[in-house]
Amino acid sequence: MMPTLMRTLLPAALMLFMGAAWAGSHGHDAGASHPVKVHMPFVRLMPPGQPNTAAFMTLENTAGQDLAVVSAESGVSRVVELHTHTMHEGVMRMRQIERIEVPAGGRTELKPGGLHVMLIGLHEPLQEGQVVEVTLVYDDGSRQLVRAPVRDPGDMMRGGGHGMNH
């Protein structure tokens, strides 16, 4: 009786485990129920030897209250910071900021030349197509896991980044 029960339960348990693993690898996690929806995330592929890069995405706040990203985390770099670009005396400069506002019912775009999540001190070079996990931390204490593929910026300019809605 016991071997028959195991032959029945073992495949069912294995299928449950495989389904959970598949869901986890395709972005179905706690962040999926977050009121901020993440569209088209990507991390910029940098030339070999470059120790820093950035993550970009569009954040859409479906909640009835303003939210703000107050920090971010990732295991691919030594430091993760929120940044923006500003024009100072005719020179574009990047600087760290304390928060990225995402207004209720609105969108905030993190894009090259603007707001972004800076990944400083990469532990190893990133490869095109690799998926980088970045956790956004909001001012309400919530956390959201974002899986962002590494993309060559040249491919993005040629239209290779269209249709990437995650």
N, C-alpha and C positions, 0 to 999 in steps of 0.2 A: 504493500500500500504506500509506504513512504517513497520508494523510487518513482511511482506513478505521479504522486503529488509533486515531487521535485521536477519531474519532466514537464508538468503543467505550469507550475509557478515560476520556474527558472526562466523560460522564454518570456513570460509576461513581465517579470521584473526587469529582464534585460531590455525589453522594448520600452518600458517606462524610463529606464536610465538613459537609453539612447535618445529618446524623445526630449528629455530634459537637457541632455548635452547639446542636441541640435538647436533647441530653442535658445540656450545660453550663447551659442556661437553666432546666432543670427539677430542679436539685438533685443530679444524678448526677455527683459530683465526688469528690475524694479524701476529703472529710469523710463521704461516704456509707458508707465502710468503717470508720470510726472506731468504737471500742467504746462510745462514748457516743452514744446515739440522742437526737435532738432532736425533741420533740413540741410542736406548736402554737406556733411562734415568732411573735411580732408586735412591732411598734414602735408605741408610742402616738402617735396623731395629736394634735398640740398646736394651740392657737389661733394665728392669724397673729401674728407678732412674737415668739413665744416661742423663745428661742435654744437650749433644751435639751429633750431627751426621753429615753425609756428603752426598752430592749428587754427582752422577757419571753419565757419558754419553760420547758418542763419538760425536764430532763436525766436520762436513764435510763442508768446505767452497767451494761453487759452483761459487763464484764470481771471477772476474778477478783481484781482489786486496786483499792484506792481510788484515785481520781484527783481532781484539783482544777483548776479554772480559775484561772489566776494572772494573766491579763490578757486584754484584748480589743482588737480594732482595727476601724476602719471608716473609709471614705473620706468619709462624709457629715458628719463633725464634726471639729472641731479637736482634741478630747480625748475619749478613751473610758476610763471607769473602772468598776470593780466597786463596787457600793454595796449597802447594806442600810438598813433603817429600825430605829431603836431608840426606846424610850420613855425619856425623861429628865425627871424631875420633872413628870410628867403631860403632857409635850409630845413629840409624835412628831418625831424628827429623822432626817435622812438623813446617812449618813457613808460615806466611802470605806473599803473593806476590801481586804486583800491577796490573798484567795483565796475561792473558792466550792467547798466540798467536795462531791464526788459519790461516795458510798460504793459499794464493790463490790456489785453486785446490787441497788442501791437507786436511788431517784429524788430529785432536788433540784428544787424548784419555784422559778422566778424569777417573781415576781408583784407587782402593785401593792401597796405597803405592806410589802414584804419585800425579798428579794434581787432585784437587777436589774443590767443593764448600762446605765450612764449615758452618753448621747451629749451632750457638752457643746460648745457653740459650733457649731451647725449651719451649714454653708456656705450653705445655701439652705433655704427652707421645704419640708417634706415634704408630699406629697399622698396622700390616701387611696387605697389600692390599689398605691401605689409599693412596690417591693421593695428593702429595704435589706440590703446584705451586711455581716455582722458575722463576723469571724474570732475564734474562741475559742482561746486558747493555754493548754495544759495543763501541769502540773508535770512531766510526762514528756517535754516538748519537742514533743509533737504539736500540730498545728493543725487546726482544723475550721471550714470555711466554713458559715455559716448564712445562709439567705435568708429574711428576715422581712418579711412584708407590713405596710404601715402601716395601722392600724385605728383607727377612732374608738372611744374607750372606751365611749361611749353605745351603739354597736352591739353591743359585747361584752356589755354588761349585758342587752340585749334578746335575746341568744341568737345574734347574728350571727357569733360566733367559734367556734361548735361545729363539729366535724368537720374542723378545719384541722390535720390530722396531716401534718407534713412530715418 
